[in-house]
Amino acid sequence: MSIIYTLIPVAILFVLIAAAIFFWAVRSDQFEDLDRQGSNILFDDERRDDPKNQ
């Protein structure tokens, strides 16, 4: 039963850290453009070692 007195504050600390990271990501516009990353896999990148691209 004494372990519960340790686990509850540790769990609260984890929740506070996760919430802080989430709000930091929202404020720094990490979730601003979600469609671009999903469509990047559909287009080929130009190869740099191709002679016609130089």
Backbone as a printed PyTorch tensor [residue, N CA C, xyz], in Angstrom:
tensor([[[  0.8150,  -1.2020,   0.0000],
         [  0.0000,   0.0000,   0.0000],
         [  0.8570,   1.2620,   0.0000]],

        [[  2.0580,   1.1650,   0.5340],
         [  2.9060,   2.3530,   0.5950],
         [  3.4510,   2.7250,  -0.7880]],

        [[  3.4800,   1.7730,  -1.7110],
         [  3.9760,   2.0760,  -3.0570],
         [  3.0340,   3.0190,  -3.7970]],

        [[  1.7500,   2.9900,  -3.4440],
         [  0.7700,   3.8610,  -4.0950],
         [  1.0720,   5.3300,  -3.8110]],

        [[  1.6590,   5.6000,  -2.6440],
         [  2.0270,   6.9840,  -2.3080],
         [  3.1950,   7.4760,  -3.1620]],

        [[  3.9280,   6.5790,  -3.7350],
         [  5.0120,   6.9460,  -4.6480],
         [  4.5210,   6.9890,  -6.0920]],

        [[  3.6730,   6.0510,  -6.4600],
         [  3.2290,   5.9490,  -7.8460],
         [  2.2950,   7.0810,  -8.2650]],

        [[  1.4580,   7.5440,  -7.3740],
         [  0.5260,   8.6210,  -7.7280],
         [  1.2630,   9.9190,  -8.0610]],

        [[  2.2180,  10.3790,  -7.2620],
         [  2.9580,  11.5830,  -7.6710],
         [  3.7810,  11.4020,  -8.9450]],

        [[  4.3230,  10.2130,  -9.1400],
         [  5.0810,   9.9490, -10.3710],
         [  4.1500,  10.0030, -11.5740]],

        [[  2.9550,   9.4480, -11.4640],
         [  1.9910,   9.4820, -12.5580],
         [  1.5410,  10.9110, -12.8370]],

        [[  1.3230,  11.6850, -11.8020],
         [  0.9360,  13.0900, -11.9840],
         [  2.0640,  13.8620, -12.6650]],

        [[  3.3040,  13.5730, -12.2820],
         [  4.4530,  14.2180, -12.9110],
         [  4.5260,  13.8810, -14.4030]],

        [[  4.3000,  12.6200, -14.7570],
         [  4.2940,  12.2170, -16.1690],
         [  3.1980,  12.9300, -16.9530]],

        [[  2.0370,  13.0620, -16.3690],
         [  0.9290,  13.7520, -17.0400],
         [  1.2680,  15.2240, -17.2490]],

        [[  1.8570,  15.8550, -16.2510],
         [  2.2330,  17.2630, -16.3890],
         [  3.3040,  17.4600, -17.4640]],

        [[  4.2660,  16.5490, -17.5230],
         [  5.3070,  16.6440, -18.5540],
         [  4.7000,  16.4400, -19.9370]],

        [[  3.8250,  15.4480, -20.0860],
         [  3.1850,  15.1950, -21.3770],
         [  2.3220,  16.3780, -21.8010]],

        [[  1.6000,  16.9800, -20.8810],
         [  0.7720,  18.1430, -21.2040],
         [  1.6380,  19.3300, -21.6060]],

        [[  2.7590,  19.5240, -20.9210],
         [  3.6640,  20.6180, -21.2670],
         [  4.2450,  20.4300, -22.6620]],

        [[  4.6330,  19.2130, -23.0070],
         [  5.1700,  18.9400, -24.3420],
         [  4.0930,  19.1380, -25.4040]],

        [[  2.8640,  18.7030, -25.1270],
         [  1.7780,  18.8830, -26.0830],
         [  1.4890,  20.3540, -26.3250]],

        [[  1.3830,  21.1510, -25.2580],
         [  1.0920,  22.5710, -25.4390],
         [  2.2500,  23.3110, -26.0930]],

        [[  3.4920,  22.8740, -25.8410],
         [  4.6400,  23.4570, -26.5410],
         [  4.5380,  23.1790, -28.0380]],

        [[  4.1730,  21.9480, -28.4090],
         [  4.0560,  21.5870, -29.8210],
         [  2.9410,  22.3780, -30.4980]],

        [[  1.8390,  22.6030, -29.8090],
         [  0.7410,  23.3820, -30.3830],
         [  1.1610,  24.8350, -30.5690]],

        [[  1.8230,  25.4090, -29.5750],
         [  2.2300,  26.8140, -29.6670],
         [  3.3250,  27.0470, -30.7010]],

        [[  4.1610,  26.0400, -30.9590],
         [  5.2420,  26.2190, -31.9320],
         [  4.8380,  25.7370, -33.3280]],

        [[  3.5360,  25.5870, -33.5650],
         [  2.9520,  25.2490, -34.8770],
         [  3.4580,  23.9210, -35.4460]],

        [[  3.6460,  22.9300, -34.6000],
         [  4.0570,  21.6100, -35.0660],
         [  2.9290,  20.9030, -35.8240]],

        [[  1.6880,  21.2680, -35.5520],
         [  0.5410,  20.6200, -36.1820],
         [ -0.1050,  21.5070, -37.2420]],

        [[  0.6210,  22.4560, -37.7690],
         [  0.0470,  23.4470, -38.6700],
         [ -0.3030,  22.8560, -40.0500]],

        [[  0.6220,  22.1130, -40.6540],
         [  0.4130,  21.6110, -42.0100],
         [  0.5160,  20.0930, -42.0110]],

        [[ -0.6010,  19.4230, -41.7810],
         [ -0.5980,  17.9660, -41.6970],
         [ -0.7170,  17.2980, -43.0630]],

        [[ -1.2540,  18.0000, -44.0580],
         [ -1.4580,  17.3930, -45.3710],
         [ -0.1720,  17.3000, -46.1880]],

        [[  0.7440,  18.2190, -45.9910],
         [  1.9690,  18.2500, -46.7940],
         [  2.8120,  17.0050, -46.5630]],

        [[  2.9650,  16.5790, -45.3310],
         [  3.7940,  15.4160, -45.0350],
         [  3.1820,  14.1410, -45.6180]],

        [[  1.8810,  14.0490, -45.6400],
         [  1.2400,  12.8770, -46.2070],
         [  1.3570,  12.8060, -47.7110]],

        [[  1.4460,  13.9390, -48.3760],
         [  1.5480,  13.9280, -49.8290],
         [  2.9930,  13.9260, -50.3140]],

        [[  3.9550,  14.1250, -49.4560],
         [  5.3550,  14.1060, -49.8760],
         [  5.7780,  12.7430, -50.4030]],

        [[  5.1900,  11.6690, -49.9220],
         [  5.5940,  10.3410, -50.3670],
         [  5.0960,  10.0380, -51.7770]],

        [[  4.1690,  10.8370, -52.2760],
         [  3.6040,  10.5750, -53.6010],
         [  4.4530,  11.1490, -54.7310]],

        [[  5.3690,  12.0400, -54.4350],
         [  6.1570,  12.7100, -55.4550],
         [  7.6080,  12.2850, -55.3700]],

        [[  8.2270,  12.0820, -56.5390],
         [  9.6290,  11.7000, -56.5870],
         [ 10.5110,  12.9180, -56.3660]],

        [[ 11.5950,  12.7070, -55.6420],
         [ 12.5880,  13.7560, -55.4920],
         [ 13.5630,  13.6820, -56.6650]],

        [[ 14.0940,  14.8280, -57.0610],
         [ 15.0970,  14.8190, -58.1160],
         [ 16.4100,  14.3550, -57.5270]],

        [[ 17.0840,  13.4840, -58.2590],
         [ 18.3690,  12.9740, -57.7840],
         [ 19.4540,  13.9960, -58.0660]],

        [[ 20.3460,  14.1900, -57.1300],
         [ 21.4060,  15.1830, -57.2830],
         [ 22.5280,  14.6990, -58.1940]],

        [[ 22.7470,  13.3980, -58.3160],
         [ 23.8460,  12.9030, -59.1390],
         [ 23.4500,  12.7180, -60.6000]],

        [[ 22.2400,  13.0720, -60.9550],
         [ 21.7820,  12.9910, -62.3370],
         [ 22.3960,  14.1400, -63.1300]],

        [[ 23.1000,  13.8720, -64.2500],
         [ 23.7800,  14.9340, -64.9910],
         [ 22.8310,  15.9830, -65.5840]],

        [[ 21.6060,  15.6210, -65.9050],
         [ 20.7160,  16.5950, -66.5190],
         [ 20.1710,  17.5900, -65.4870]],

        [[ 20.3220,  17.3350, -64.1850],
         [ 19.8500,  18.2500, -63.1540],
         [ 20.9110,  19.2690, -62.7510]],

        [[ 22.1120,  19.1680, -63.3260],
         [ 23.1790,  20.0800, -62.9040],
         [ 23.1980,  21.3210, -63.7120]]])
